Amino acid sequence: MSDSPPYLLPALAELGDRPAVLFGDRELSYRELAAAAQAVSTRVSSAERVAVWATSTLETVVGVVGALLAGVPVVPLNPRAGERELLHILADADPDLVLHGAGDDLPAAVRERPGFLVDPSVRDVPGAATPIAEPAPESPAVIVYTSGTTGPPKGVVLPRRAIATNLDALAQAWKWTGDDVVAHALPLFHVHGLILGVLGPLRRGGTVYHLGRLSAAAVAQALRGRATVLFGVPTMYHRLAEEATADPAIAQALAGARLLVSGSAALAEVDHERIAKATGQRVVERYGLTETVMNCAVRADGERRAGTVGLPLDGVEIKLVDDDGQAILASDDETIGEIAVRGPNLFLGYLNRPDATAEVMRDGWFHTGDLATRAADGYLRIVGRRATDLIKSGGFKIGAGEIENVLLEHPGVAEAAVTGAPDPDLGERVVAWIVPAEGRRPEPDELAERVARQLTPHKRPREFHYLDRLPRNDMGKVMKRALRRPEAGDEVRGG
């Protein structure tokens, strides 16, 4: 293939019997995937848009690729979504068809829509051999719905241009080629699993190796076999850090990977170091959003510095802005600003929501709501979301992420989240939510003192809550808005 192929998935027409997709013992070559997808393409070509019941199966891959071949925008549906969320997405996107597999247990809201059964074994359909012209780069390709933490989910319209240019920029950063077999167990209704984890390998001419349900044993087996690259989220790497520390066979398998890539949330520095110690491998982190695909990544040949997401990808511009929207020039790895992004990786807008699009797009820059610091060498460190992770206490701006990292280093802390709460004196006080390690419950004063000693005294938590587990979404991100403080006076004070 050429360095800049004119098609979104050129390997479908070029690689024949080379393995394309592997789900357990089910496998499709590029020729088989192309034929099965072309059969779908013929069926959906007259649709304005289609939805895909996005289970982690071959059927989802064939359905998505078929819609892309037809130039029809595809809406991935989360099979675990609740009834209200599904009804909202179906009403908002209004797909002409819902593509699904034969064994899918579809809820009533989906069954009421016209459906089409995707069968990966169907390869010979009249008219399917007729090639369909590649749509324009600005044509909508995938509409991914956000998690809806601040209201009903919004449909993020990603054009073919954003997907193609971003995957090519990642390929350059990670030295990603058709020789790579990318293993993961990510859901296929988000950017991470679908665009990076499926379309990424297919654009390169490599292989998608979906592990199904995540386990350290499955990861190790994949890396001892075909897999060369592992994609995952921090929750997965936390488990792998524990397994690799206890089991040399797991550690050896991870050590053999060409790249271990983590995303969707910040990887705790303690897990980064545990994996490095057990395997000799340092995890590569990257940073992106549904609206921008990927913005930054640590390069394959760059410094893999714990807690950082590296440099902007080629073609992507990033600036940090203050509360007034003015650019922050400081590169001291201390000054916090909101990340704004500009480049070919940006979305077209929110479906049916020009008002919401206007709120985040200013003079061509997408304002992410994410907060970061920038080091002298340009490396970015994500410190959290403006809405939930920036704490203004006693005149200081405090990022929740650095406090969480210090708390997680304590052997008695299994999980930690940090938020802010109103305080009549400080404006906001730092609040820590702790899941103790088994058989341990560190005292609040001990943890508060640890933060004050490791960071600075004004960053120590003033309030602690102990939980059995932290609320997380499908990608393992902590849902801080779901953390509910008890009535005043019931909290555990520290520091």
Sequence and secondary structure as in RCSB ss.txt:
>XXXX:A:sequence
MSDSPPYLLPALAELGDRPAVLFGDRELSYRELAAAAQAVSTRVSSAERVAVWATSTLETVVGVVGALLAGVPVV
PLNPRAGERELLHILADADPDLVLHGAGDDLPAAVRERPGFLVDPSVRDVPGAATPIAEPAPESPAVIVYTSGTT
GPPKGVVLPRRAIATNLDALAQAWKWTGDDVVAHALPLFHVHGLILGVLGPLRRGGTVYHLGRLSAAAVAQALRG
RATVLFGVPTMYHRLAEEATADPAIAQALAGARLLVSGSAALAEVDHERIAKATGQRVVERYGLTETVMNCAVRA
DGERRAGTVGLPLDGVEIKLVDDDGQAILASDDETIGEIAVRGPNLFLGYLNRPDATAEVMRDGWFHTGDLATRA
ADGYLRIVGRRATDLIKSGGFKIGAGEIENVLLEHPGVAEAAVTGAPDPDLGERVVAWIVPAEGRRPEPDELAER
VARQLTPHKRPREFHYLDRLPRNDMGKVMKRALRRPEAGDEVRGG
>XXXX:A:secstr
  SS SSSSGGGGT TTSEEEEETTEEEEHHHHHHHHHHHHHHHTT S EEEE  SSHHHHHHHHHHHHHT  EE
EE TT  HHHHHHHHHHH  SEEEE TT    HHHHTS EEE  TT    TTTTS      TTSEEEEEE   TT
SS  EEEEEHHHHHHHHHHHHHHHT  TT EEEE   TTSIIIIIIIIIHHHHHT EEEE SS  HHHHHHHHHT
T  EEEE HHHHHHHHHHHHH HHHHHHHHT SEEEE SS   HHHHHHHHHHHS   EEEEEETTTEEEEE  T
TS   TT   EE TT EEEEE TTS B    SS   EEEEEESTT   EETT HHHHHHHEETTEEEEEEEEEE 
TTS EEEEEEHHHHEEEETTEEEEHHHHHHHHHTSTTEEEEEEEEEEETTTEEEEEEEEEE TT    HHHHHHH
HHHHS GGGS SEEEE S   B TTS B GGG    STT SEE  
